[in-house]
Amino acid sequence: MTRRKTRKIPLTKEEAIAEAKRFLKNAKEILSRADVKYGKIYEDTKIVREAAGIAYLAALKAIDGYLLGKGTEPEKLPISINEYFKAVSKIPRNGKLLANLRVVYENLHIFAYYRGGVSVDMIKAGIKSVEEIIKMLE
């Protein structure tokens, strides 16, 4: 597939985890520029969307790292969210990893990035789940 050639694919687990951590740090820095109104909502949807998209990618990079560490060839890494869910469902973590991926996907990717959601609690829950995914898989 030609789609695989358009993204930078990490070659090692260490490279992927380092990139996941860098993405998460960058997302937090971007989000820190957004003002919070009434302690409940971010005022700037553009900043929230950017941060949410980057944090979501951090979770996927961490999963890539785990899969690379288990012998998956870089070209065979998941390319769709359904493939990521399928891969994660095979990783023994008592369902916690799968639950965290679902929170990341729904809160950050769907609600914040695509639909422009600005709830502080929703974004924080998504970021926390990204942190937990990275911690579980590094």
C-alpha positions in Angstrom: 0.0 0.0 0.0 1.3 3.4 -0.8 -0.1 4.9 2.4 2.6 3.2 4.5 5.2 5.2 2.6 3.8 8.6 3.6 4.3 8.3 7.3 7.6 7.9 9.2 7.7 4.4 10.6 9.8 3.8 13.7 12.3 1.0 13.4 12.8 0.0 17.0 10.7 -0.1 20.2 13.0 2.5 21.8 12.6 4.9 18.9 8.8 4.6 19.0 8.5 5.0 22.8 10.8 8.0 22.7 8.7 9.5 19.9 5.5 8.8 21.8 6.9 10.6 24.9 8.0 13.5 22.7 4.6 13.8 21.1 2.9 13.7 24.5 5.2 16.4 25.9 4.5 18.5 22.8 0.7 18.1 23.2 0.8 19.2 26.8 2.9 22.2 25.9 0.4 23.2 23.2 -2.6 22.6 25.5 -1.0 24.8 28.2 -1.5 27.8 25.9 -5.2 27.4 25.9 -7.2 29.5 28.4 -9.7 27.7 30.6 -13.1 29.3 31.1 -15.1 28.7 34.3 -12.6 25.9 35.2 -14.5 23.6 32.8 -13.9 24.5 29.1 -11.0 25.5 27.0 -11.7 28.7 25.1 -9.6 28.0 21.9 -10.8 24.9 20.0 -7.9 25.2 17.5 -5.3 24.7 20.2 -7.3 21.9 21.8 -7.7 20.1 18.5 -4.0 20.4 17.7 -3.0 19.1 21.2 -5.6 16.3 21.1 -4.4 15.1 17.7 -0.8 15.0 18.8 -1.6 13.2 22.1 -3.7 10.6 20.2 -0.7 9.9 17.9 1.5 9.5 21.0 -0.6 6.6 22.1 -0.4 5.0 18.7 3.4 5.4 18.6 3.6 3.7 22.0 1.6 0.7 20.6 3.9 0.7 17.6 6.8 0.5 19.9 5.4 -2.5 21.8 4.6 -4.3 18.6 8.1 -3.7 17.2 9.6 -5.0 20.5 7.6 -8.2 20.0 8.9 -8.7 16.5 6.4 -7.0 14.2 8.1 -5.7 11.1 7.8 -1.9 10.7 5.9 -2.3 7.4 3.3 -4.5 9.1 2.4 -2.1 11.9 -1.3 -1.2 12.1 -2.5 1.6 9.9 -6.2 2.0 10.9 -7.7 2.3 14.4 -9.5 -1.0 13.9 -6.1 -2.6 13.3 -4.8 -0.9 16.5 -7.8 -2.2 18.5 -7.3 -5.7 17.1 -3.6 -5.6 18.0 -4.2 -4.2 21.5 -6.8 -6.8 22.2 -4.1 -9.5 21.9 -1.8 -7.8 24.5 -2.3 -9.3 28.0 -3.1 -6.3 30.2 -6.4 -7.3 31.8 -8.3 -5.1 29.4 -6.7 -1.9 30.9 -4.7 -1.2 27.8 -7.8 -1.6 25.6 -9.9 0.6 27.9 -7.2 3.3 27.8 -7.0 3.1 24.0 -10.8 3.5 23.8 -10.7 6.6 26.0 -7.9 8.1 23.9 -9.7 7.4 20.7 -13.1 8.7 21.8 -12.0 11.6 24.0 -9.0 12.9 22.0 -9.5 11.8 18.5 -13.3 11.8 18.0 -14.6 14.3 20.5 -11.8 16.8 20.8 -10.0 16.6 17.4 -12.9 15.9 15.0 -15.9 17.4 16.9 -14.1 20.3 18.6 -14.9 19.2 22.2 -13.4 21.5 24.8 -14.2 19.9 28.1 -11.2 20.2 30.4 -12.1 16.9 32.2 -12.6 15.0 28.9 -9.2 16.2 27.6 -7.4 15.5 30.9 -8.9 11.9 31.0 -7.6 11.4 27.4 -4.1 12.7 28.3 -4.0 10.5 31.4 -4.9 7.5 29.3 -2.1 8.3 26.9 0.3 8.5 29.8 -0.9 5.1 31.1 -0.5 3.5 27.7 3.0 4.7 27.4 3.8 3.5 30.9 2.3 0.1 30.3 4.2 -0.5 27.1 7.6 1.0 27.6 
